[in-house]
């Protein structure tokens, strides 16, 4: 069997609704590694927020910040920072509208505005993330790989139109990820596959969210979780069971990669 690259999202995919990996998932990943396949976590989380899951699953290969950074054997081999000048303008734009912005380096996070703490806390707690400390000078002190803006869908078009340098990818009713216009999990997965000599048709991706749609479409085989929204499932080649009902294991069994 040819070597596969298997890239898996964290929230709603690798983790169940109690934010824990299923035993069947743990066994399946171990089987894949033993067979020589390249297993990669591909998450919108920063390395800081993904660290516990990376350690728990024994992963040495991971893509974080929606594709803006990638690591093989814990060594960083890819980086794509947000444009600093555009970020300055974005922060001013958000301040004028009293909307909050948080910024992420690989291993730290700071909230550069301070308008609606309960709203930010609610969004961050939805996946077990920490509440960012107020750090108005974060941008001048860190390389920024990703941001979060906290506003509802009524402001999507206003922000997207004003900042073509970025994509705003919604993951919560009151929050969007801020990522480079021409960066994504999909592009980084493709770059890694080329780097390690794995054919595009041997790339398998698992996801459930808006930020997974591109990588589901890109892959030789895109697998959407049963708990994914309809438009995410439509982007996939295969829809498996939910993240609470052995979705990863059952898909890998259908693909004859585990028994």
The 8 nearest C-alpha neighbors of each residue, nearest first, counted from 0:
[[1, 2, 3, 34, 256, 36, 35, 201],
 [2, 0, 3, 201, 197, 36, 198, 35],
 [1, 3, 36, 0, 35, 197, 4, 201],
 [4, 2, 201, 36, 202, 5, 37, 1],
 [5, 3, 37, 202, 38, 203, 36, 201],
 [4, 6, 203, 38, 204, 202, 39, 37],
 [7, 5, 39, 204, 40, 41, 38, 205],
 [8, 6, 205, 40, 41, 204, 206, 39],
 [7, 9, 41, 42, 206, 12, 40, 205],
 [10, 8, 13, 12, 42, 14, 11, 7],
 [11, 9, 12, 14, 8, 13, 126, 18],
 [10, 12, 14, 242, 15, 207, 9, 13],
 [13, 11, 9, 14, 10, 242, 8, 206],
 [12, 14, 9, 20, 8, 10, 11, 15],
 [15, 13, 20, 19, 18, 12, 10, 11],
 [14, 16, 242, 243, 18, 17, 19, 20],
 [15, 17, 18, 243, 14, 11, 242, 19],
 [16, 18, 15, 19, 14, 243, 20, 11],
 [19, 17, 14, 15, 16, 20, 10, 126],
 [18, 20, 14, 15, 17, 21, 16, 13],
 [21, 19, 14, 13, 15, 24, 22, 25],
 [20, 22, 24, 23, 19, 25, 15, 245],
 [21, 23, 25, 24, 26, 20, 27, 245],
 [22, 24, 26, 21, 25, 248, 27, 245],
 [23, 25, 27, 21, 22, 26, 248, 247],
 [24, 26, 22, 28, 23, 27, 29, 21],
 [27, 25, 29, 23, 24, 28, 30, 22],
 [26, 28, 24, 30, 29, 25, 248, 23],
 [29, 27, 31, 25, 30, 26, 24, 32],
 [28, 30, 26, 32, 27, 31, 33, 25],
 [31, 29, 27, 33, 28, 32, 34, 26],
 [30, 32, 28, 34, 29, 33, 36, 27],
 [33, 31, 35, 29, 34, 36, 30, 28],
 [32, 34, 30, 35, 31, 29, 36, 28],
 [33, 35, 31, 32, 36, 30, 2, 29],
 [36, 34, 32, 33, 31, 37, 2, 3],
 [35, 37, 3, 2, 32, 31, 34, 4],
 [38, 36, 4, 5, 3, 39, 35, 32],
 [37, 39, 5, 4, 6, 36, 32, 60],
 [40, 38, 6, 60, 61, 5, 41, 7],
 [39, 41, 61, 7, 6, 62, 8, 42],
 [42, 40, 62, 8, 7, 6, 61, 63],
 [43, 41, 8, 63, 44, 65, 9, 62],
 [42, 44, 65, 64, 63, 45, 41, 210],
 [43, 45, 64, 42, 48, 49, 63, 46],
 [44, 46, 64, 48, 63, 47, 105, 49],
 [47, 45, 49, 105, 48, 50, 106, 63],
 [46, 48, 106, 45, 50, 49, 105, 107],
 [47, 49, 45, 46, 44, 50, 128, 51],
 [50, 48, 46, 52, 47, 44, 51, 45],
 [51, 49, 53, 47, 52, 46, 48, 54],
 [50, 52, 54, 53, 49, 55, 48, 47],
 [53, 51, 55, 54, 50, 49, 56, 9],
 [54, 52, 50, 58, 56, 51, 55, 57],
 [53, 55, 57, 51, 52, 56, 50, 58],
 [56, 54, 52, 57, 53, 51, 58, 50],
 [57, 55, 53, 58, 54, 52, 25, 20],
 [56, 58, 54, 55, 53, 59, 52, 29],
 [59, 57, 53, 56, 60, 54, 39, 61],
 [58, 60, 72, 73, 71, 57, 61, 53],
 [61, 59, 71, 39, 70, 72, 58, 73],
 [62, 60, 40, 39, 70, 69, 41, 63],
 [61, 63, 69, 41, 66, 68, 40, 42],
 [62, 64, 42, 45, 65, 68, 66, 44],
 [63, 65, 43, 45, 44, 67, 66, 145],
 [66, 64, 43, 184, 63, 183, 42, 67],
 [65, 67, 184, 183, 187, 68, 64, 62],
 [66, 68, 79, 64, 78, 65, 144, 63],
 [69, 67, 78, 77, 66, 63, 62, 64],
 [70, 68, 62, 77, 75, 61, 76, 63],
 [71, 69, 75, 74, 73, 61, 60, 76],
 [70, 72, 60, 73, 74, 59, 75, 61],
 [71, 73, 59, 74, 60, 70, 58, 75],
 [74, 72, 70, 71, 59, 60, 75, 61],
 [75, 73, 70, 71, 72, 76, 69, 60],
 [76, 74, 70, 69, 77, 73, 71, 68],
 [75, 77, 70, 69, 74, 71, 78, 68],
 [78, 76, 69, 68, 75, 79, 70, 67],
 [77, 79, 68, 67, 80, 69, 76, 75],
 [80, 78, 67, 68, 144, 81, 77, 182],
 [81, 79, 144, 143, 82, 78, 67, 142],
 [80, 82, 144, 179, 143, 83, 145, 79],
 [83, 81, 85, 84, 86, 80, 164, 179],
 [82, 84, 86, 85, 81, 87, 138, 143],
 [85, 83, 87, 86, 82, 88, 89, 81],
 [84, 86, 88, 87, 83, 82, 89, 164],
 [85, 87, 89, 83, 88, 84, 90, 82],
 [88, 86, 84, 90, 85, 89, 83, 91],
 [89, 87, 85, 91, 86, 90, 92, 84],
 [88, 90, 86, 92, 91, 87, 85, 93],
 [89, 91, 93, 87, 92, 88, 86, 94],
 [92, 90, 94, 88, 89, 93, 95, 87],
 [93, 91, 89, 95, 90, 94, 88, 96],
 [94, 92, 98, 90, 96, 95, 91, 97],
 [95, 93, 97, 91, 96, 92, 98, 90],
 [94, 96, 92, 93, 97, 91, 98, 90],
 [95, 97, 93, 94, 98, 92, 91, 99],
 [98, 96, 94, 95, 93, 114, 99, 115],
 [99, 97, 93, 96, 94, 149, 150, 114],
 [98, 100, 112, 149, 148, 114, 113, 93],
 [99, 101, 148, 147, 111, 112, 110, 149],
 [100, 102, 110, 147, 109, 146, 111, 148],
 [103, 101, 146, 109, 108, 145, 147, 110],
 [104, 102, 108, 145, 143, 146, 144, 107],
 [103, 105, 143, 107, 144, 106, 142, 141],
 [106, 104, 46, 45, 107, 47, 103, 144],
 [105, 107, 47, 104, 46, 45, 108, 103],
 [108, 106, 104, 103, 105, 47, 109, 45],
 [109, 107, 103, 102, 131, 104, 101, 110],
 [108, 110, 134, 131, 102, 132, 101, 133],
 [109, 111, 101, 133, 134, 131, 112, 132],
 [110, 112, 135, 134, 101, 100, 133, 109],
 [113, 111, 99, 110, 100, 114, 135, 133],
 [112, 114, 115, 99, 116, 133, 111, 110],
 [113, 115, 97, 99, 112, 116, 98, 94],
 [116, 114, 118, 117, 113, 119, 99, 98],
 [115, 117, 119, 118, 120, 114, 113, 99],
 [118, 116, 120, 119, 115, 121, 122, 114],
 [117, 119, 121, 120, 116, 115, 122, 173],
 [120, 118, 116, 122, 121, 117, 123, 115],
 [119, 121, 117, 123, 118, 122, 130, 124],
 [120, 122, 118, 124, 119, 123, 117, 125],
 [123, 121, 119, 125, 120, 124, 118, 171],
 [124, 122, 128, 120, 125, 121, 119, 126],
 [123, 125, 127, 121, 128, 126, 122, 120],
 [126, 124, 122, 123, 127, 121, 128, 171],
 [127, 125, 124, 128, 123, 10, 18, 122],
 [128, 126, 124, 125, 123, 129, 18, 48],
 [129, 127, 123, 124, 126, 130, 48, 125],
 [128, 130, 131, 123, 127, 124, 120, 48],
 [129, 131, 120, 123, 132, 128, 119, 124],
 [132, 130, 109, 110, 108, 129, 133, 101],
 [133, 131, 109, 110, 134, 130, 108, 111],
 [132, 134, 110, 109, 111, 135, 131, 113],
 [133, 135, 109, 111, 110, 137, 136, 132],
 [134, 136, 111, 137, 133, 112, 110, 109],
 [137, 135, 134, 138, 139, 140, 111, 109],
 [138, 136, 140, 134, 139, 135, 109, 141],
 [137, 139, 140, 136, 141, 143, 142, 102],
 [138, 140, 137, 136, 141, 142, 135, 83],
 [141, 139, 137, 138, 136, 142, 143, 104],
 [142, 140, 138, 143, 139, 137, 104, 103],
 [141, 143, 104, 144, 80, 140, 138, 103],
 [144, 142, 104, 103, 80, 145, 81, 141],
 [145, 143, 80, 104, 81, 67, 103, 64],
 [146, 144, 103, 178, 177, 143, 64, 102],
 [145, 147, 102, 177, 101, 103, 176, 148],
 [146, 148, 176, 101, 177, 175, 100, 102],
 [149, 147, 100, 175, 174, 99, 150, 176],
 [148, 150, 174, 99, 173, 98, 100, 147],
 [151, 149, 173, 174, 148, 98, 154, 152],
 [150, 152, 173, 153, 172, 154, 174, 149],
 [151, 153, 155, 154, 150, 172, 173, 156],
 [152, 154, 151, 155, 156, 150, 157, 173],
 [155, 153, 157, 152, 156, 151, 158, 150],
 [156, 154, 152, 157, 158, 153, 159, 151],
 [155, 157, 159, 158, 154, 160, 153, 152],
 [156, 158, 154, 160, 155, 159, 161, 153],
 [157, 159, 161, 160, 156, 155, 162, 154],
 [160, 158, 156, 162, 161, 157, 155, 163],
 [159, 161, 157, 158, 162, 156, 163, 155],
 [160, 162, 158, 159, 157, 163, 156, 89],
 [161, 163, 164, 159, 160, 165, 158, 89],
 [162, 164, 165, 160, 159, 161, 180, 166],
 [165, 163, 180, 162, 179, 166, 85, 82],
 [166, 164, 180, 179, 163, 178, 162, 177],
 [165, 167, 180, 178, 177, 179, 168, 159],
 [166, 168, 177, 176, 175, 169, 165, 178],
 [169, 167, 176, 175, 166, 210, 170, 177],
 [168, 170, 175, 171, 174, 176, 167, 209],
 [169, 171, 175, 174, 168, 209, 172, 176],
 [172, 170, 174, 173, 169, 122, 175, 125],
 [171, 173, 151, 174, 170, 152, 169, 150],
 [174, 172, 151, 150, 171, 149, 122, 175],
 [175, 173, 149, 171, 150, 148, 172, 169],
 [176, 174, 169, 168, 148, 167, 147, 170],
 [175, 177, 147, 168, 167, 146, 178, 169],
 [178, 176, 146, 167, 147, 145, 166, 165],
 [177, 179, 166, 145, 165, 176, 180, 167],
 [180, 178, 165, 182, 181, 81, 166, 164],
 [181, 179, 165, 166, 164, 182, 178, 163],
 [182, 180, 179, 183, 165, 166, 178, 164],
 [181, 183, 179, 180, 186, 66, 67, 178],
 [184, 182, 66, 185, 186, 65, 187, 181],
 [183, 185, 66, 65, 187, 186, 188, 214],
 [186, 184, 214, 188, 183, 187, 213, 189],
 [187, 185, 189, 183, 188, 184, 190, 182],
 [186, 188, 190, 184, 189, 66, 185, 191],
 [189, 187, 191, 185, 190, 186, 184, 192],
 [188, 190, 186, 192, 187, 191, 185, 193],
 [191, 189, 187, 193, 188, 192, 194, 186],
 [192, 190, 194, 188, 193, 189, 187, 195],
 [191, 193, 197, 189, 195, 194, 190, 196],
 [192, 194, 196, 190, 191, 195, 197, 189],
 [195, 193, 191, 192, 196, 190, 197, 189],
 [194, 196, 192, 193, 197, 191, 190, 37],
 [197, 195, 193, 194, 192, 198, 191, 2],
 [196, 198, 192, 195, 193, 201, 199, 3],
 [199, 197, 201, 200, 196, 192, 202, 193],
 [198, 200, 201, 202, 219, 197, 218, 192],
 [199, 201, 219, 198, 202, 218, 220, 203],
 [202, 200, 3, 198, 199, 219, 4, 203],
 [201, 203, 4, 219, 218, 199, 200, 3],
 [204, 202, 5, 220, 218, 221, 219, 4],
 [203, 205, 6, 221, 5, 7, 215, 222],
 [204, 206, 7, 222, 223, 8, 221, 6],
 [207, 205, 8, 223, 211, 12, 224, 208],
 [206, 208, 227, 224, 223, 11, 12, 211],
 [209, 207, 211, 210, 206, 227, 231, 212],
 [208, 210, 211, 212, 231, 170, 169, 168],
 [209, 211, 208, 212, 168, 213, 65, 43],
 [212, 210, 208, 209, 206, 214, 213, 215],
 [211, 213, 215, 214, 209, 210, 231, 234],
 [214, 212, 216, 215, 211, 185, 217, 210],
 [213, 215, 185, 217, 216, 211, 212, 218],
 [216, 214, 221, 212, 235, 213, 217, 218],
 [215, 217, 213, 214, 234, 218, 235, 221],
 [218, 216, 214, 215, 213, 185, 219, 221],
 [219, 217, 220, 202, 221, 203, 215, 216],
 [218, 220, 200, 202, 201, 199, 203, 221],
 [219, 221, 203, 218, 236, 222, 202, 204],
 [220, 222, 215, 235, 204, 236, 218, 203],
 [223, 221, 205, 237, 235, 238, 204, 236],
 [224, 222, 238, 232, 206, 207, 235, 205],
 [223, 225, 239, 226, 227, 241, 207, 238],
 [224, 226, 241, 240, 239, 227, 238, 223],
 [225, 227, 241, 224, 228, 242, 207, 11],
 [228, 226, 207, 224, 225, 231, 232, 208],
 [227, 229, 231, 230, 232, 226, 207, 208],
 [228, 230, 232, 231, 233, 227, 234, 226],
 [229, 231, 233, 232, 228, 234, 227, 212],
 [232, 230, 234, 233, 228, 229, 212, 227],
 [231, 233, 229, 223, 234, 235, 230, 227],
 [232, 234, 230, 231, 235, 229, 236, 223],
 [235, 233, 231, 232, 216, 212, 215, 230],
 [236, 234, 221, 215, 232, 237, 222, 233],
 [237, 235, 221, 220, 222, 238, 234, 215],
 [236, 238, 222, 235, 223, 239, 221, 220],
 [239, 237, 223, 222, 224, 225, 232, 235],
 [238, 240, 224, 246, 225, 250, 223, 237],
 [239, 241, 246, 225, 244, 224, 245, 242],
 [242, 240, 225, 226, 246, 244, 243, 224],
 [241, 243, 15, 246, 12, 244, 11, 245],
 [244, 242, 15, 241, 245, 16, 246, 21],
 [243, 245, 241, 246, 242, 240, 15, 21],
 [246, 244, 248, 247, 249, 243, 242, 23],
 [245, 247, 240, 241, 239, 249, 242, 244],
 [246, 248, 250, 249, 245, 24, 251, 239],
 [247, 249, 251, 245, 250, 246, 24, 27],
 [248, 250, 252, 246, 251, 247, 245, 253],
 [251, 249, 253, 252, 247, 248, 239, 246],
 [250, 252, 254, 248, 256, 253, 249, 257],
 [251, 253, 255, 257, 249, 254, 250, 258],
 [254, 252, 250, 255, 251, 249, 256, 257],
 [253, 255, 251, 252, 256, 250, 257, 249],
 [256, 254, 252, 253, 257, 251, 258, 250],
 [255, 257, 251, 254, 252, 258, 31, 253],
 [258, 256, 252, 255, 251, 27, 30, 31],
 [257, 252, 256, 255, 251, 27, 248, 253]]
